[in-house]
Amino acid sequence: MNSNKEKQFTSKEIDENVKKINGSMAQEGMPLTKEIKENIKKCLTGQSTTEKECQKVIERYKQIYGW
């Protein structure tokens, strides 16, 4: 049994999840950019976390708006 508690997604599952998320966001008039899709894939593959990706966005806007 895998000691890692995180689910390991197949490439097909990752693509399907990103497509579903994009579809939901597009219905609200906010389709995902290529960059956001890549960030989601990084989170699903364990290359990053949602916390890290959120922090990157916060830091980007701090630099832009001088918070």
N, CA, C and O atoms as a Tripos MOL2 file, in Angstrom:
@<TRIPOS>MOLECULE
protein
  268   267    67     0     0
PROTEIN
NO_CHARGES

@<TRIPOS>ATOM
      1 N           0.8480   -1.1840    0.0000 N.3       1 MET1
      2 CA          0.0000    0.0000    0.0000 C.3       1 MET1
      3 C           0.8900    1.2420    0.0000 C.2       1 MET1
      4 O           1.9320    1.2680    0.6540 O.2       1 MET1
      5 N           0.4820    2.2410   -0.7180 N.am      2 ASN2
      6 CA          1.2110    3.4980   -0.8200 C.3       2 ASN2
      7 C           1.0790    4.2710    0.4880 C.2       2 ASN2
      8 O          -0.0330    4.5200    0.9530 O.2       2 ASN2
      9 N           2.2190    4.6550    1.0870 N.am      3 SER3
     10 CA          2.1790    5.3840    2.3540 C.3       3 SER3
     11 C           1.8010    6.8470    2.1490 C.2       3 SER3
     12 O           1.4360    7.5380    3.1000 O.2       3 SER3
     13 N           1.8900    7.3190    0.8990 N.am      4 ASN4
     14 CA          1.5190    8.6930    0.5850 C.3       4 ASN4
     15 C          -0.0010    8.8010    0.5980 C.2       4 ASN4
     16 O          -0.6820    8.0770   -0.1280 O.2       4 ASN4
     17 N          -0.5360    9.7010    1.4210 N.am      5 LYS5
     18 CA         -1.9850    9.8260    1.5600 C.3       5 LYS5
     19 C          -2.6340   10.5440    0.3830 C.2       5 LYS5
     20 O          -3.8530   10.4940    0.2230 O.2       5 LYS5
     21 N          -1.8260   11.2160   -0.4450 N.am      6 GLU6
     22 CA         -2.3850   11.9320   -1.5780 C.3       6 GLU6
     23 C          -2.7170   10.9510   -2.6950 C.2       6 GLU6
     24 O          -1.9950    9.9780   -2.9150 O.2       6 GLU6
     25 N          -3.8090   11.2120   -3.3910 N.am      7 LYS7
     26 CA         -4.2100   10.3730   -4.5130 C.3       7 LYS7
     27 C          -3.2690   10.6200   -5.6830 C.2       7 LYS7
     28 O          -2.9100   11.7600   -5.9760 O.2       7 LYS7
     29 N          -2.8790    9.5500   -6.3400 N.am      8 GLN8
     30 CA         -2.0560    9.6530   -7.5370 C.3       8 GLN8
     31 C          -2.9880    9.6150   -8.7420 C.2       8 GLN8
     32 O          -3.6840    8.6220   -8.9580 O.2       8 GLN8
     33 N          -3.0070   10.6810   -9.5220 N.am      9 PHE9
     34 CA         -3.8750   10.7810  -10.6780 C.3       9 PHE9
     35 C          -3.1420   10.3320  -11.9370 C.2       9 PHE9
     36 O          -1.9420   10.5660  -12.0790 O.2       9 PHE9
     37 N          -3.8600    9.6930  -12.8420 N.am     10 THR10
     38 CA         -3.2930    9.3770  -14.1410 C.3      10 THR10
     39 C          -3.3480   10.6300  -15.0050 C.2      10 THR10
     40 O          -4.0670   11.5790  -14.6940 O.2      10 THR10
     41 N          -2.5960   10.6260  -16.0720 N.am     11 SER11
     42 CA         -2.5900   11.7630  -16.9910 C.3      11 SER11
     43 C          -3.9950   12.0340  -17.5230 C.2      11 SER11
     44 O          -4.4060   13.1870  -17.6550 O.2      11 SER11
     45 N          -4.7190   10.9730  -17.8230 N.am     12 LYS12
     46 CA         -6.0850   11.1140  -18.3300 C.3      12 LYS12
     47 C          -6.9990   11.7490  -17.2740 C.2      12 LYS12
     48 O          -7.8090   12.6200  -17.5900 O.2      12 LYS12
     49 N          -6.8610   11.3070  -16.0230 N.am     13 GLU13
     50 CA         -7.6830   11.8650  -14.9410 C.3      13 GLU13
     51 C          -7.3710   13.3410  -14.7290 C.2      13 GLU13
     52 O          -8.2730   14.1470  -14.5010 O.2      13 GLU13
     53 N          -6.1020   13.6890  -14.8050 N.am     14 ILE14
     54 CA         -5.7120   15.0920  -14.6430 C.3      14 ILE14
     55 C          -6.3480   15.9400  -15.7270 C.2      14 ILE14
     56 O          -6.9350   16.9830  -15.4390 O.2      14 ILE14
     57 N          -6.2350   15.4980  -16.9770 N.am     15 ASP15
     58 CA         -6.8190   16.2430  -18.0930 C.3      15 ASP15
     59 C          -8.3330   16.3730  -17.9460 C.2      15 ASP15
     60 O          -8.8990   17.4300  -18.2260 O.2      15 ASP15
     61 N          -8.9890   15.2940  -17.5060 N.am     16 GLU16
     62 CA        -10.4450   15.3210  -17.3080 C.3      16 GLU16
     63 C         -10.8300   16.3010  -16.2030 C.2      16 GLU16
     64 O         -11.7960   17.0510  -16.3440 O.2      16 GLU16
     65 N         -10.0720   16.2950  -15.0970 N.am     17 ASN17
     66 CA        -10.3610   17.2200  -13.9960 C.3      17 ASN17
     67 C         -10.1920   18.6660  -14.4260 C.2      17 ASN17
     68 O         -11.0350   19.5080  -14.1170 O.2      17 ASN17
     69 N          -9.1150   18.9600  -15.1320 N.am     18 VAL18
     70 CA         -8.8800   20.3270  -15.6020 C.3      18 VAL18
     71 C          -9.9940   20.7430  -16.5640 C.2      18 VAL18
     72 O         -10.4660   21.8790  -16.5140 O.2      18 VAL18
     73 N         -10.4100   19.8340  -17.4290 N.am     19 LYS19
     74 CA        -11.4910   20.1350  -18.3820 C.3      19 LYS19
     75 C         -12.8060   20.4400  -17.6450 C.2      19 LYS19
     76 O         -13.5340   21.3600  -18.0180 O.2      19 LYS19
     77 N         -13.0980   19.6620  -16.5980 N.am     20 LYS20
     78 CA        -14.3190   19.8890  -15.8110 C.3      20 LYS20
     79 C         -14.2650   21.2420  -15.0920 C.2      20 LYS20
     80 O         -15.2430   21.9900  -15.0790 O.2      20 LYS20
     81 N         -13.1190   21.5380  -14.5030 N.am     21 ILE21
     82 CA        -12.9620   22.8110  -13.7940 C.3      21 ILE21
     83 C         -13.1080   23.9690  -14.7810 C.2      21 ILE21
     84 O         -13.7910   24.9520  -14.4950 O.2      21 ILE21
     85 N         -12.4650   23.8490  -15.9390 N.am     22 ASN22
     86 CA        -12.5560   24.8940  -16.9510 C.3      22 ASN22
     87 C         -14.0010   25.0770  -17.4210 C.2      22 ASN22
     88 O         -14.4560   26.2040  -17.6200 O.2      22 ASN22
     89 N         -14.7110   23.9730  -17.5960 N.am     23 GLY23
     90 CA        -16.1070   24.0500  -18.0170 C.3      23 GLY23
     91 C         -16.9700   24.7780  -17.0000 C.2      23 GLY23
     92 O         -17.8090   25.6040  -17.3620 O.2      23 GLY23
     93 N         -16.7590   24.4650  -15.7200 N.am     24 SER24
     94 CA        -17.5190   25.1350  -14.6600 C.3      24 SER24
     95 C         -17.2200   26.6290  -14.6260 C.2      24 SER24
     96 O         -18.1280   27.4500  -14.4930 O.2      24 SER24
     97 N         -15.9450   26.9710  -14.7450 N.am     25 MET25
     98 CA        -15.5550   28.3780  -14.7160 C.3      25 MET25
     99 C         -16.0530   29.1080  -15.9600 C.2      25 MET25
    100 O         -16.4740   30.2620  -15.8740 O.2      25 MET25
    101 N         -16.0090   28.4500  -17.1070 N.am     26 ALA26
    102 CA        -16.4730   29.0670  -18.3520 C.3      26 ALA26
    103 C         -17.9690   29.3860  -18.2760 C.2      26 ALA26
    104 O         -18.4120   30.3960  -18.8240 O.2      26 ALA26
    105 N         -18.7460   28.5410  -17.6040 N.am     27 GLN27
    106 CA        -20.1770   28.7960  -17.4390 C.3      27 GLN27
    107 C         -20.4200   30.0880  -16.6630 C.2      27 GLN27
    108 O         -21.4520   30.7380  -16.8310 O.2      27 GLN27
    109 N         -19.4760   30.4470  -15.8240 N.am     28 GLU28
    110 CA        -19.5740   31.6830  -15.0490 C.3      28 GLU28
    111 C         -18.8900   32.8480  -15.7580 C.2      28 GLU28
    112 O         -18.7580   33.9350  -15.1950 O.2      28 GLU28
    113 N         -18.4560   32.6150  -16.9930 N.am     29 GLY29
    114 CA        -17.8170   33.6800  -17.7670 C.3      29 GLY29
    115 C         -16.3550   33.8890  -17.4190 C.2      29 GLY29
    116 O         -15.7920   34.9450  -17.7060 O.2      29 GLY29
    117 N         -15.7330   32.8820  -16.7990 N.am     30 MET30
    118 CA        -14.3400   33.0020  -16.3770 C.3      30 MET30
    119 C         -13.5270   31.7760  -16.7980 C.2      30 MET30
    120 O         -13.0550   31.0310  -15.9390 O.2      30 MET30
    121 N         -13.3570   31.5540  -18.1110 N.am     31 PRO31
    122 CA        -12.5740   30.3870  -18.5310 C.3      31 PRO31
    123 C         -11.1390   30.4980  -18.0270 C.2      31 PRO31
    124 O         -10.6170   31.5970  -17.8410 O.2      31 PRO31
    125 N         -10.5150   29.3550  -17.8100 N.am     32 LEU32
    126 CA         -9.1590   29.3180  -17.2710 C.3      32 LEU32
    127 C          -8.1260   29.6640  -18.3390 C.2      32 LEU32
    128 O          -8.2750   29.3130  -19.5100 O.2      32 LEU32
    129 N          -7.0860   30.3540  -17.9120 N.am     33 THR33
    130 CA         -5.9690   30.6260  -18.8120 C.3      33 THR33
    131 C          -5.0800   29.3890  -18.8540 C.2      33 THR33
    132 O          -5.2070   28.4930  -18.0200 O.2      33 THR33
    133 N          -4.1850   29.3490  -19.8250 N.am     34 LYS34
    134 CA         -3.2460   28.2420  -19.9400 C.3      34 LYS34
    135 C          -2.3960   28.1330  -18.6700 C.2      34 LYS34
    136 O          -2.1160   27.0330  -18.1930 O.2      34 LYS34
    137 N          -1.9880   29.2900  -18.1290 N.am     35 GLU35
    138 CA         -1.1720   29.3100  -16.9130 C.3      35 GLU35
    139 C          -1.9150   28.6840  -15.7320 C.2      35 GLU35
    140 O          -1.3420   27.9000  -14.9750 O.2      35 GLU35
    141 N          -3.1770   29.0310  -15.5840 N.am     36 ILE36
    142 CA         -3.9600   28.4840  -14.4690 C.3      36 ILE36
    143 C          -4.1510   26.9790  -14.6390 C.2      36 ILE36
    144 O          -4.0780   26.2310  -13.6640 O.2      36 ILE36
    145 N          -4.3940   26.5350  -15.8610 N.am     37 LYS37
    146 CA         -4.5350   25.0980  -16.1120 C.3      37 LYS37
    147 C          -3.2520   24.3650  -15.7280 C.2      37 LYS37
    148 O          -3.3080   23.2860  -15.1370 O.2      37 LYS37
    149 N          -2.1070   24.9360  -16.0570 N.am     38 GLU38
    150 CA         -0.8290   24.3240  -15.7030 C.3      38 GLU38
    151 C          -0.6370   24.2870  -14.1880 C.2      38 GLU38
    152 O          -0.1120   23.3110  -13.6510 O.2      38 GLU38
    153 N          -1.0600   25.3420  -13.5030 N.am     39 ASN39
    154 CA         -0.9580   25.3720  -12.0360 C.3      39 ASN39
    155 C          -1.8310   24.2980  -11.4030 C.2      39 ASN39
    156 O          -1.4250   23.6640  -10.4290 O.2      39 ASN39
    157 N          -3.0110   24.0900  -11.9420 N.am     40 ILE40
    158 CA         -3.8980   23.0290  -11.4380 C.3      40 ILE40
    159 C          -3.2330   21.6730  -11.6310 C.2      40 ILE40
    160 O          -3.2560   20.8260  -10.7380 O.2      40 ILE40
    161 N          -2.6410   21.4780  -12.8060 N.am     41 LYS41
    162 CA         -1.9570   20.2100  -13.0760 C.3      41 LYS41
    163 C          -0.8050   19.9850  -12.0980 C.2      41 LYS41
    164 O          -0.5890   18.8640  -11.6360 O.2      41 LYS41
    165 N          -0.0670   21.0510  -11.7840 N.am     42 LYS42
    166 CA          1.0420   20.9330  -10.8220 C.3      42 LYS42
    167 C           0.5200   20.4900   -9.4600 C.2      42 LYS42
    168 O           1.1400   19.6660   -8.7880 O.2      42 LYS42
    169 N          -0.6090   21.0370   -9.0640 N.am     43 CYS43
    170 CA         -1.1880   20.6690   -7.7710 C.3      43 CYS43
    171 C          -1.6570   19.2110   -7.7790 C.2      43 CYS43
    172 O          -1.4590   18.4890   -6.8020 O.2      43 CYS43
    173 N          -2.2680   18.7870   -8.8620 N.am     44 LEU44
    174 CA         -2.7750   17.4190   -8.9440 C.3      44 LEU44
    175 C          -1.6640   16.3740   -9.0250 C.2      44 LEU44
    176 O          -1.8550   15.2270   -8.6210 O.2      44 LEU44
    177 N          -0.5070   16.7700   -9.5460 N.am     45 THR45
    178 CA          0.6080   15.8290   -9.6620 C.3      45 THR45
    179 C           1.5460   15.8920   -8.4630 C.2      45 THR45
    180 O           2.4950   15.1140   -8.3800 O.2      45 THR45
    181 N           1.2910   16.8090   -7.5360 N.am     46 GLY46
    182 CA          2.1250   16.9230   -6.3580 C.3      46 GLY46
    183 C           3.3600   17.7840   -6.5510 C.2      46 GLY46
    184 O           4.2020   17.8610   -5.6560 O.2      46 GLY46
    185 N           3.4850   18.4370   -7.7040 N.am     47 GLN47
    186 CA          4.6270   19.3110   -7.9540 C.3      47 GLN47
    187 C           4.4960   20.6240   -7.2030 C.2      47 GLN47
    188 O           5.4790   21.3400   -7.0140 O.2      47 GLN47
    189 N           3.2750   20.9400   -6.7750 N.am     48 SER48
    190 CA          3.0080   22.1650   -6.0240 C.3      48 SER48
    191 C           1.7920   21.9070   -5.1480 C.2      48 SER48
    192 O           1.2060   20.8250   -5.1770 O.2      48 SER48
    193 N           1.4240   22.9190   -4.3700 N.am     49 THR49
    194 CA          0.2150   22.8220   -3.5520 C.3      49 THR49
    195 C          -0.6490   24.0440   -3.8200 C.2      49 THR49
    196 O          -0.1770   25.0440   -4.3610 O.2      49 THR49
    197 N          -1.9000   23.9600   -3.4440 N.am     50 THR50
    198 CA         -2.7760   25.1130   -3.6230 C.3      50 THR50
    199 C          -2.2930   26.2820   -2.7800 C.2      50 THR50
    200 O          -2.4150   27.4400   -3.1790 O.2      50 THR50
    201 N          -1.7410   25.9710   -1.6070 N.am     51 GLU51
    202 CA         -1.2360   27.0370   -0.7490 C.3      51 GLU51
    203 C          -0.0850   27.7870   -1.4230 C.2      51 GLU51
    204 O          -0.0370   29.0170   -1.3980 O.2      51 GLU51
    205 N           0.8390   27.0370   -2.0240 N.am     52 LYS52
    206 CA          1.9720   27.6670   -2.7080 C.3      52 LYS52
    207 C           1.5070   28.5080   -3.8870 C.2      52 LYS52
    208 O           1.9930   29.6200   -4.0920 O.2      52 LYS52
    209 N           0.5720   27.9810   -4.6580 N.am     53 GLU53
    210 CA          0.0850   28.7130   -5.8320 C.3      53 GLU53
    211 C          -0.6770   29.9740   -5.4200 C.2      53 GLU53
    212 O          -0.5560   31.0080   -6.0760 O.2      53 GLU53
    213 N          -1.4480   29.8990   -4.3560 N.am     54 CYS54
    214 CA         -2.1540   31.0910   -3.8530 C.3      54 CYS54
    215 C          -1.1550   32.1380   -3.3830 C.2      54 CYS54
    216 O          -1.3290   33.3290   -3.6450 O.2      54 CYS54
    217 N          -0.1160   31.7010   -2.6940 N.am     55 GLN55
    218 CA          0.9000   32.6330   -2.2070 C.3      55 GLN55
    219 C           1.5940   33.3400   -3.3710 C.2      55 GLN55
    220 O           1.9060   34.5270   -3.2750 O.2      55 GLN55
    221 N           1.8360   32.6240   -4.4650 N.am     56 LYS56
    222 CA          2.4430   33.2300   -5.6540 C.3      56 LYS56
    223 C           1.5640   34.3600   -6.1990 C.2      56 LYS56
    224 O           2.0610   35.4210   -6.5780 O.2      56 LYS56
    225 N           0.2590   34.1150   -6.2300 N.am     57 VAL57
    226 CA         -0.6780   35.1350   -6.7220 C.3      57 VAL57
    227 C          -0.6660   36.3440   -5.7990 C.2      57 VAL57
    228 O          -0.6320   37.4850   -6.2600 O.2      57 VAL57
    229 N          -0.6930   36.0940   -4.4960 N.am     58 ILE58
    230 CA         -0.6640   37.1920   -3.5230 C.3      58 ILE58
    231 C           0.6030   38.0220   -3.6880 C.2      58 ILE58
    232 O           0.5430   39.2520   -3.7010 O.2      58 ILE58
    233 N           1.7400   37.3600   -3.8130 N.am     59 GLU59
    234 CA          3.0120   38.0720   -3.9840 C.3      59 GLU59
    235 C           3.0380   38.8880   -5.2750 C.2      59 GLU59
    236 O           3.5400   40.0120   -5.2960 O.2      59 GLU59
    237 N           2.4950   38.3160   -6.3480 N.am     60 ARG60
    238 CA          2.4380   39.0340   -7.6290 C.3      60 ARG60
    239 C           1.6560   40.3330   -7.4820 C.2      60 ARG60
    240 O           2.0920   41.3810   -7.9580 O.2      60 ARG60
    241 N           0.4910   40.2660   -6.8190 N.am     61 TYR61
    242 CA         -0.3250   41.4650   -6.6770 C.3      61 TYR61
    243 C           0.2490   42.4520   -5.6680 C.2      61 TYR61
    244 O           0.0350   43.6590   -5.7860 O.2      61 TYR61
    245 N           0.9720   41.9490   -4.6850 N.am     62 LYS62
    246 CA          1.6650   42.8520   -3.7640 C.3      62 LYS62
    247 C           2.6890   43.7020   -4.5180 C.2      62 LYS62
    248 O           2.8190   44.9020   -4.2740 O.2      62 LYS62
    249 N           3.4070   43.0630   -5.4310 N.am     63 GLN63
    250 CA          4.3920   43.7840   -6.2280 C.3      63 GLN63
    251 C           3.7330   44.7950   -7.1590 C.2      63 GLN63
    252 O           4.2260   45.9120   -7.3210 O.2      63 GLN63
    253 N           2.6370   44.4070   -7.7590 N.am     64 ILE64
    254 CA          1.9390   45.2870   -8.7020 C.3      64 ILE64
    255 C           1.3350   46.4870   -7.9720 C.2      64 ILE64
    256 O           1.4820   47.6240   -8.4180 O.2      64 ILE64
    257 N           0.6600   46.2370   -6.8590 N.am     65 TYR65
    258 CA         -0.0820   47.3040   -6.1820 C.3      65 TYR65
    259 C           0.6150   47.8620   -4.9450 C.2      65 TYR65
    260 O           0.0830   48.7560   -4.2850 O.2      65 TYR65
    261 N           1.8000   47.3430   -4.6250 N.am     66 GLY66
    262 CA          2.5710   47.8780   -3.5100 C.3      66 GLY66
    263 C           1.9250   47.7230   -2.1610 C.2      66 GLY66
    264 O           2.0060   48.6350   -1.3370 O.2      66 GLY66
    265 N           1.2880   46.6050   -1.9030 N.am     67 TRP67
    266 CA          0.6290   46.3570   -0.6140 C.3      67 TRP67
    267 C           1.6400   46.1530    0.4530 C.2      67 TRP67
    268 O           1.2810   45.9310    1.6100 O.2      67 TRP67
@<TRIPOS>BOND
     1     1     2 1
     2     2     3 1
     3     3     4 2
     4     3     5 am
     5     5     6 1
     6     6     7 1
     7     7     8 2
     8     7     9 am
     9     9    10 1
    10    10    11 1
    11    11    12 2
    12    11    13 am
    13    13    14 1
    14    14    15 1
    15    15    16 2
    16    15    17 am
    17    17    18 1
    18    18    19 1
    19    19    20 2
    20    19    21 am
    21    21    22 1
    22    22    23 1
    23    23    24 2
    24    23    25 am
    25    25    26 1
    26    26    27 1
    27    27    28 2
    28    27    29 am
    29    29    30 1
    30    30    31 1
    31    31    32 2
    32    31    33 am
    33    33    34 1
    34    34    35 1
    35    35    36 2
    36    35    37 am
    37    37    38 1
    38    38    39 1
    39    39    40 2
    40    39    41 am
    41    41    42 1
    42    42    43 1
    43    43    44 2
    44    43    45 am
    45    45    46 1
    46    46    47 1
    47    47    48 2
    48    47    49 am
    49    49    50 1
    50    50    51 1
    51    51    52 2
    52    51    53 am
    53    53    54 1
    54    54    55 1
    55    55    56 2
    56    55    57 am
    57    57    58 1
    58    58    59 1
    59    59    60 2
    60    59    61 am
    61    61    62 1
    62    62    63 1
    63    63    64 2
    64    63    65 am
    65    65    66 1
    66    66    67 1
    67    67    68 2
    68    67    69 am
    69    69    70 1
    70    70    71 1
    71    71    72 2
    72    71    73 am
    73    73    74 1
    74    74    75 1
    75    75    76 2
    76    75    77 am
    77    77    78 1
    78    78    79 1
    79    79    80 2
    80    79    81 am
    81    81    82 1
    82    82    83 1
    83    83    84 2
    84    83    85 am
    85    85    86 1
    86    86    87 1
    87    87    88 2
    88    87    89 am
    89    89    90 1
    90    90    91 1
    91    91    92 2
    92    91    93 am
    93    93    94 1
    94    94    95 1
    95    95    96 2
    96    95    97 am
    97    97    98 1
    98    98    99 1
    99    99   100 2
   100    99   101 am
   101   101   102 1
   102   102   103 1
   103   103   104 2
   104   103   105 am
   105   105   106 1
   106   106   107 1
   107   107   108 2
   108   107   109 am
   109   109   110 1
   110   110   111 1
   111   111   112 2
   112   111   113 am
   113   113   114 1
   114   114   115 1
   115   115   116 2
   116   115   117 am
   117   117   118 1
   118   118   119 1
   119   119   120 2
   120   119   121 am
   121   121   122 1
   122   122   123 1
   123   123   124 2
   124   123   125 am
   125   125   126 1
   126   126   127 1
   127   127   128 2
   128   127   129 am
   129   129   130 1
   130   130   131 1
   131   131   132 2
   132   131   133 am
   133   133   134 1
   134   134   135 1
   135   135   136 2
   136   135   137 am
   137   137   138 1
   138   138   139 1
   139   139   140 2
   140   139   141 am
   141   141   142 1
   142   142   143 1
   143   143   144 2
   144   143   145 am
   145   145   146 1
   146   146   147 1
   147   147   148 2
   148   147   149 am
   149   149   150 1
   150   150   151 1
   151   151   152 2
   152   151   153 am
   153   153   154 1
   154   154   155 1
   155   155   156 2
   156   155   157 am
   157   157   158 1
   158   158   159 1
   159   159   160 2
   160   159   161 am
   161   161   162 1
   162   162   163 1
   163   163   164 2
   164   163   165 am
   165   165   166 1
   166   166   167 1
   167   167   168 2
   168   167   169 am
   169   169   170 1
   170   170   171 1
   171   171   172 2
   172   171   173 am
   173   173   174 1
   174   174   175 1
   175   175   176 2
   176   175   177 am
   177   177   178 1
   178   178   179 1
   179   179   180 2
   180   179   181 am
   181   181   182 1
   182   182   183 1
   183   183   184 2
   184   183   185 am
   185   185   186 1
   186   186   187 1
   187   187   188 2
   188   187   189 am
   189   189   190 1
   190   190   191 1
   191   191   192 2
   192   191   193 am
   193   193   194 1
   194   194   195 1
   195   195   196 2
   196   195   197 am
   197   197   198 1
   198   198   199 1
   199   199   200 2
   200   199   201 am
   201   201   202 1
   202   202   203 1
   203   203   204 2
   204   203   205 am
   205   205   206 1
   206   206   207 1
   207   207   208 2
   208   207   209 am
   209   209   210 1
   210   210   211 1
   211   211   212 2
   212   211   213 am
   213   213   214 1
   214   214   215 1
   215   215   216 2
   216   215   217 am
   217   217   218 1
   218   218   219 1
   219   219   220 2
   220   219   221 am
   221   221   222 1
   222   222   223 1
   223   223   224 2
   224   223   225 am
   225   225   226 1
   226   226   227 1
   227   227   228 2
   228   227   229 am
   229   229   230 1
   230   230   231 1
   231   231   232 2
   232   231   233 am
   233   233   234 1
   234   234   235 1
   235   235   236 2
   236   235   237 am
   237   237   238 1
   238   238   239 1
   239   239   240 2
   240   239   241 am
   241   241   242 1
   242   242   243 1
   243   243   244 2
   244   243   245 am
   245   245   246 1
   246   246   247 1
   247   247   248 2
   248   247   249 am
   249   249   250 1
   250   250   251 1
   251   251   252 2
   252   251   253 am
   253   253   254 1
   254   254   255 1
   255   255   256 2
   256   255   257 am
   257   257   258 1
   258   258   259 1
   259   259   260 2
   260   259   261 am
   261   261   262 1
   262   262   263 1
   263   263   264 2
   264   263   265 am
   265   265   266 1
   266   266   267 1
   267   267   268 2
@<TRIPOS>SUBSTRUCTURE
     1 MET1         2 RESIDUE 1 A MET
     2 ASN2         6 RESIDUE 1 A ASN
     3 SER3        10 RESIDUE 1 A SER
     4 ASN4        14 RESIDUE 1 A ASN
     5 LYS5        18 RESIDUE 1 A LYS
     6 GLU6        22 RESIDUE 1 A GLU
     7 LYS7        26 RESIDUE 1 A LYS
     8 GLN8        30 RESIDUE 1 A GLN
     9 PHE9        34 RESIDUE 1 A PHE
    10 THR10       38 RESIDUE 1 A THR
    11 SER11       42 RESIDUE 1 A SER
    12 LYS12       46 RESIDUE 1 A LYS
    13 GLU13       50 RESIDUE 1 A GLU
    14 ILE14       54 RESIDUE 1 A ILE
    15 ASP15       58 RESIDUE 1 A ASP
    16 GLU16       62 RESIDUE 1 A GLU
    17 ASN17       66 RESIDUE 1 A ASN
    18 VAL18       70 RESIDUE 1 A VAL
    19 LYS19       74 RESIDUE 1 A LYS
    20 LYS20       78 RESIDUE 1 A LYS
    21 ILE21       82 RESIDUE 1 A ILE
    22 ASN22       86 RESIDUE 1 A ASN
    23 GLY23       90 RESIDUE 1 A GLY
    24 SER24       94 RESIDUE 1 A SER
    25 MET25       98 RESIDUE 1 A MET
    26 ALA26      102 RESIDUE 1 A ALA
    27 GLN27      106 RESIDUE 1 A GLN
    28 GLU28      110 RESIDUE 1 A GLU
    29 GLY29      114 RESIDUE 1 A GLY
    30 MET30      118 RESIDUE 1 A MET
    31 PRO31      122 RESIDUE 1 A PRO
    32 LEU32      126 RESIDUE 1 A LEU
    33 THR33      130 RESIDUE 1 A THR
    34 LYS34      134 RESIDUE 1 A LYS
    35 GLU35      138 RESIDUE 1 A GLU
    36 ILE36      142 RESIDUE 1 A ILE
    37 LYS37      146 RESIDUE 1 A LYS
    38 GLU38      150 RESIDUE 1 A GLU
    39 ASN39      154 RESIDUE 1 A ASN
    40 ILE40      158 RESIDUE 1 A ILE
    41 LYS41      162 RESIDUE 1 A LYS
    42 LYS42      166 RESIDUE 1 A LYS
    43 CYS43      170 RESIDUE 1 A CYS
    44 LEU44      174 RESIDUE 1 A LEU
    45 THR45      178 RESIDUE 1 A THR
    46 GLY46      182 RESIDUE 1 A GLY
    47 GLN47      186 RESIDUE 1 A GLN
    48 SER48      190 RESIDUE 1 A SER
    49 THR49      194 RESIDUE 1 A THR
    50 THR50      198 RESIDUE 1 A THR
    51 GLU51      202 RESIDUE 1 A GLU
    52 LYS52      206 RESIDUE 1 A LYS
    53 GLU53      210 RESIDUE 1 A GLU
    54 CYS54      214 RESIDUE 1 A CYS
    55 GLN55      218 RESIDUE 1 A GLN
    56 LYS56      222 RESIDUE 1 A LYS
    57 VAL57      226 RESIDUE 1 A VAL
    58 ILE58      230 RESIDUE 1 A ILE
    59 GLU59      234 RESIDUE 1 A GLU
    60 ARG60      238 RESIDUE 1 A ARG
    61 TYR61      242 RESIDUE 1 A TYR
    62 LYS62      246 RESIDUE 1 A LYS
    63 GLN63      250 RESIDUE 1 A GLN
    64 ILE64      254 RESIDUE 1 A ILE
    65 TYR65      258 RESIDUE 1 A TYR
    66 GLY66      262 RESIDUE 1 A GLY
    67 TRP67      266 RESIDUE 1 A TRP
